[in-house]
Amino acid sequence: MRKFHFQQLLVKEVMNNKQFAVKDEDFKMSIWTGKHIHCVEVAIKPEGVAIRDSIDPTKNTLYFSRGDWDAFIKGVKDGQFDL
């Protein structure tokens, strides 16, 4: 699996934003969110993964390929983003 580079991915996605059909009910928040309402919502679809802000879901939804999303999850699990 390829190493994930978040900044490069965001630049690529802004330039090649391949949108796909996603409905409000497709988006989920983490169970860890609890009472905190400021979070991101994620919709995992066969075509890719969509992410939006839970406070204002009408603004900029980001779309990622499944491969890029898998690389991001692997990077999180491997501690690539630990401070």
C-alpha positions as CSV (number, residue, x, y, z in Angstrom):
1,M,0.0,0.0,0.0
2,R,1.3,3.5,-0.8
3,K,2.4,6.0,1.8
4,F,-0.2,8.7,2.3
5,H,0.8,12.4,1.9
6,F,-2.2,14.4,3.1
7,Q,-1.1,17.8,1.6
8,Q,-0.4,16.3,-1.8
9,L,-3.8,14.5,-1.7
10,L,-5.7,17.7,-0.9
11,V,-4.0,19.5,-3.8
12,K,-4.7,16.6,-6.1
13,E,-8.4,16.4,-5.0
14,V,-8.9,20.1,-5.4
15,M,-7.6,19.9,-8.9
16,N,-9.3,16.6,-9.8
17,N,-12.4,16.6,-7.6
18,K,-14.3,13.6,-8.9
19,Q,-17.7,13.9,-7.3
20,F,-20.2,11.1,-7.0
21,A,-23.8,10.8,-5.8
22,V,-24.1,11.0,-2.0
23,K,-27.1,11.6,0.1
24,D,-27.4,13.3,3.6
25,E,-28.3,9.9,5.1
26,D,-25.1,8.4,3.7
27,F,-23.0,10.5,6.0
28,K,-22.0,9.2,9.5
29,M,-20.2,10.8,12.5
30,S,-17.9,8.9,14.8
31,I,-19.5,7.4,17.9
32,W,-16.6,9.1,19.8
33,T,-18.1,12.5,18.9
34,G,-20.6,12.3,21.7
35,K,-22.1,15.7,22.5
36,H,-19.5,17.6,20.5
37,I,-21.2,18.8,17.4
38,H,-18.2,20.2,15.6
39,C,-16.9,17.2,13.8
40,V,-16.6,15.8,10.3
41,E,-19.0,13.4,8.7
42,V,-17.9,10.6,6.4
43,A,-19.8,8.8,3.6
44,I,-18.1,5.6,2.4
45,K,-19.5,4.6,-1.0
46,P,-18.3,2.1,-3.6
47,E,-17.3,5.1,-5.8
48,G,-15.2,6.7,-3.1
49,V,-15.3,8.5,0.2
50,A,-17.0,11.9,0.8
51,I,-16.1,14.1,3.9
52,R,-18.0,17.2,5.1
53,D,-18.2,19.5,8.1
54,S,-21.0,18.6,10.5
55,I,-21.6,22.3,11.5
56,D,-22.3,23.3,7.9
57,P,-22.9,20.3,5.6
58,T,-23.8,22.6,2.7
59,K,-20.3,23.8,2.3
60,N,-17.4,22.1,0.4
61,T,-17.7,18.3,0.5
62,L,-14.3,16.7,-0.2
63,Y,-14.3,13.5,-2.4
64,F,-11.5,10.9,-2.2
65,S,-10.9,7.7,-4.1
66,R,-11.1,4.5,-2.0
67,G,-7.3,3.9,-2.5
68,D,-6.5,7.4,-1.2
69,W,-8.8,6.9,1.8
70,D,-7.3,3.5,2.6
71,A,-3.8,5.0,2.5
72,F,-5.0,7.8,4.9
73,I,-6.4,5.2,7.3
74,K,-3.2,3.2,7.2
75,G,-1.2,6.4,7.9
76,V,-3.3,7.2,10.9
77,K,-3.0,3.6,12.3
78,D,0.8,3.6,11.6
79,G,1.2,6.9,13.6
80,Q,2.2,8.9,10.5
81,F,0.3,11.9,11.8
82,D,1.3,11.8,15.5
83,L,2.7,15.0,16.8
